[in-house]
Amino acid sequence: MSNQFVHLGDLGPRPGVLKAWERVKHPHGWWFAECCAEFLGVFIYTFAGTGPTFVFNLSNFTKVNNIGSLFGIGLSYAIGLVLAISICAPVSGAHLSPGITIAATIFKGFPPLKALRYVIAQILGAFVACLVVYAQYYEQIKVLSKALEAEGVLDVVNFTPQGIAGCFALYAPVGSSLRYVFFNEFICTFILGIVIWACVDHTNFYVPTSFISVVIGLGYATIIWGFSPVGLAANTARDVGGRLMAVAIWGTKANGGAYAAIAALTNILTACLSLVVYETIFADSSRVVSPDRHHHLHAQAAEQEYRTGNRPAVTHIPEPYGSSEKITA
């Protein structure tokens, strides 16, 4: 199969140090590359959304208009997801969410040990991203904290969605009923789960591989724009990683209380439930794999063959790549 494709290594030798690393990575270290991809993907997505969240809250505190908005936050998270999936999917599949990883483990045979590695990497990615944003805005945070403390309202607002800590950890709106917060989280993440499973369905002709990240990003932005004021986490990694970062900075009072369980666990439940619903109603053995996905699946198999050394020699560039010229050393 692999001789149907041209690999990067067929186009010319890579630097010696990279070839040496590949000789280690291919048989023994691919899991590390996958974990790094999951870490980086969640880092990018969290980093992209956390910065605009701080800017929005800062504008509310300083009464400066037009430097942040809910629309900007949703769009930033969406763009972050598009970037994260586009960069990381070729290596790890870009789960970027413990809910997706756990659902794939329960229902699709994803290896449990690999799933554990993914979940740890995902949470760590969000944790580090929040720390980085905190460091970037440290001077502003210090000034704002002193001002709020002088007014005697720091402890009142800090651990709310509008507070400083609320830019990094996720909290339920003040005075809200956790039953309604749970209901909102359940509905939003269930719909998002359906969107995700539809996008990764190999028989879905309407979402080409290159548009998967865009559609998922739009789905994520939609629930942020419409329903985040009720209370929305949507991703266990983003929630737990950000909450651990807040606890590391502000102590256990930043833990979020009972809401923490809703934020961390609901989307895992809905990822599993949405997969069951999608497989029951939408998926069917009669559906045809799209040519785009068919080619992609064969390319993935060719990469696996290349990494294990079980591939025939490539003597020409096949027609799908637009040329039949021989490859010269």
N, C-alpha and C positions, 0 to 999 in steps of 0.2 A: 504493500500500500504506500509506503513512504516514498517510493520512487515517482509517485504522481505529484509530489510537492518539492519545492525548492526551499531548503532550510538556510538560515542565516550562515551556517558554517559552510554551505556550498558556494557562497559568493566570494569567499576569501578567508584566509586564516585570521582568527582573533588573536589579540595580544597574548603572549605566553602565560602571564599571570591569570588571565581569565580562563584560558584553556585548562590550566592546572586546577582552578576552582571548579570548573565544570566537571572535571574528572572525579572530584569529590562530591559535588552537588548531585550529579545525575544518579549515582547508585545509592548514596547515603544521606544527602543533605537537602533533597527536594522539599521535605517537610518544613525545613527552616525557611526556604524561599516562600512557601505558601503562607506560613505564619507572618513573615515580614510583609507580604502583600496584604493580608487581612489587617495587620496593625496599621500599615500606611493608609489603607483605604478608609478605615474608620477615623484615623487621624485627620485626613483631608476633609472628610465630610463634617466632622465635629469642629475642626478649625474654621471651616468656611462659615458655619452657622453661629458659632459662639461669639466671634468678633462683632458681627452686626447686632447680635442681641445685647452686648454690652453698650454699643453705641446708642442703640434705641433707649435702653434704660438710662444711660448718661444724659441723653437729650431730655428725658422726662424730669430728671433731677435738676438740671441746669436751666430748664425752660427755654432751651434753644431748639427752634423748630427746624425741620427739613434736614436733619442729619441722621435720621433713622426711622424705620417704619416696620410694621408687621409684614408688609409686602416685601421689603428688602430682606428680612430674615428668612421668609419662605423661599424667596428666589435664591438666596445664598446657599441654603441647605440643598436646594435642588441642583444648583450648579456644582456644589461640592460632591453630591452623589454621582452626577454625570462624570465628573473628573475621576472620582474614586473607582467607579465601575470600569471606566474606559482604561484606566491604568492597570488595575489589579486583576480584572477578570481573566486575562490570559494565563495568569499564574495560579490563582487560588479559586477562581470561579466567582470571586467577589460576593461572598455571602454578606459580609459587613454587618451582620445582625445575629446574635445568639438565637433568636427565634427561628430564623431561616435555617441556621445550622442544626438546631435541635429537631425541627420538623423533618429536615432531610435525613437525619439520623434515624428517626423513628419510622418514617414511611418510605424512604428511598434507599435505604441500605448504606448511608454514609457512615464510614468507619467511626466508632465511638471515640477511640483515642485521638483520631484526627479532629473530631468535633471538639473535644476538650481543648486541644491546642488552639483551635480557631477561636473559641469563646474567650480564652485567656488573652490571646493576641488582640481581639476586638476590644475588650474592656480596657486593656492597657493602652491601646491607641487613643481611646477617648480620654483617658486619664492624662496622658502626656499632652494631648492637644489642649486640654483645659489649662494645664500648668503653663504651657507656652503662651497662650493668650493672656493669662494672668500676669506673666512676666512682661509681656509687651505693654500692657496697660497698667503696670504696677504704680507708676507715678500718679496717674489719674485716680486709681483706686485708693491710694493712700490719702490724697487730698480730699476725695469725696467722703471717705470713711471718717476723717477728722471733722468734716463739716456736718455730717449726719450725727456724729457723736456729740458735737457741741449743741446741736438742736435737741438732743435726747431722743432721737428716733431711730438710731442705727439698729438696735436690737429688734425694733418693731418691724422694720421693712426689710432687713437684710436677708432673711430666710423666707422670702416671698418671690413670686415671679418677677416683681419689679425691683428687687433688691440687688445688691452687688453679688452676693453668693448665688442669687437666682439666675445670674447670667451663666453660671457654670453647672450647678446642680439644678434639678427640676423640682418645683414645689407646686402644690395645689393652690389655686387662688384663695385668698383670705376669705373665710366664712363660707366656703363652698361645701356642699354635701359630697362626701366621698362616694356615695352611691351613684350620683350623677357624673362624677368624675370618672368612675369606673365604666359607666355606660358609654360615655363619650370615647374613652380610650378603646373600649371593646369594638364599637362600631367603626371608628376610624381605622384601627389597625387591621380589622377583618377585611375591610374594603381594600386597604393597601396590600394585604396579603393576596387577595384575588388578583390584583393588578400584577404583582410580582410573579405569581405562578403562571399567569397568562403570558407574561413576557418571556419566561424561560421555557415555555411549551414549544417543543420542536415542531409541532404541527400548526403553529400559529403563523399563517402567511402574512398577517397584517402587521406584525412587529418584526422587521428584519433584525438580524443580530446587531447591526450597527446602531439601531434605534432603541435597544433595550434600556440603556442607561437614561435616555431622554424621557421615555415613557414612565419609568419608575421615578425619576426625578420630578416630573410633573405631578404624578400621583402624590408624592410626598409633600410637594409645595401646596397642593390643593387642600390637604387636611390641615396644614399649618395655617394657611390663610383663613380657612373657614371655621376651624374648631379649636385652635390652640388656646384661645382665651378661657375655655372651659377647663383646661388642664390636659396636656398631651405630652407623652414621652416618645412613643412609637418605636423605640429601639432600646433594648436592654443594655447594650454596650454604651450607648450615649448616656443613658441614665445612670448606670452603676459607675462607669468611669468618671463621669462628672461629679457624682455624689461622693465618691472616694476622694477625689481631689478637694472638694469643699470641706470634707471632714479633716483632711490633712492640714488645711489652712485655718479653718475656724473651729475645729473640734467637733465633738459628738452632737452639739446643738444644731449642726448643719445636716443631720441625718435624714430629715424629712418626715420622720414619724411614720404613721400608718400609710401615708401616701406612697412611701418608698416601695412597699410591696406591690401596690397597684401599678406603679410606673415600671417596675422591673419585670413583673411576671405576666401582665395581661397580654402583651404582644407575643409572648411565647405561646400562650394558649391560642390566640387568634391565628398565629402563623400555622399551627397544626390544624386548627379547625378549618381555616380557609383552604388548606391543601386538600383536606378530605372532601370538602364541598366541590372544589375545582375538579378533582379526579373523578368524583361521582357524577357530576352534571356535565362538565365541559369536555373532559378527556374521553377518548374512545379509541379502541383498537383500529377502527376503520379509517381514522383520520390519517392523512398523508403527511409525511415529513416534508417540509418546504425545501426546495433546492438549496437555498441559502444555509439552512441548518444542516442539511445533509453534507454539504461541502465542509462546513465548520466541524462537524463530528469526525469526518475523515481526516481533517487536518489535525485535530486533537490526537487521534489515534496515531498519526504519523509522527507527531512530536514524541509520544510515548515510545514508539519504536526507536526513534533516534536516540532518546535518552538511555534506553536499555541496550543499544548497540545492535538491535535486530532489524537492520534496514539494508536493502540492496543499494548498490552504488548508483548515484544519479549521473546520467550521461548527457542529459539535455534538459532545458527548461520546458515544461509541458505547456500545451496550448492555452490553458486557462490563464496563464500569466502573460500571454500575448507574444510569445516568442518561441522558436524552436532551435535557437542557436546553441551550439555545444558550449559547455562550461569548460573553461581552461583554467589550469592551476595558476 
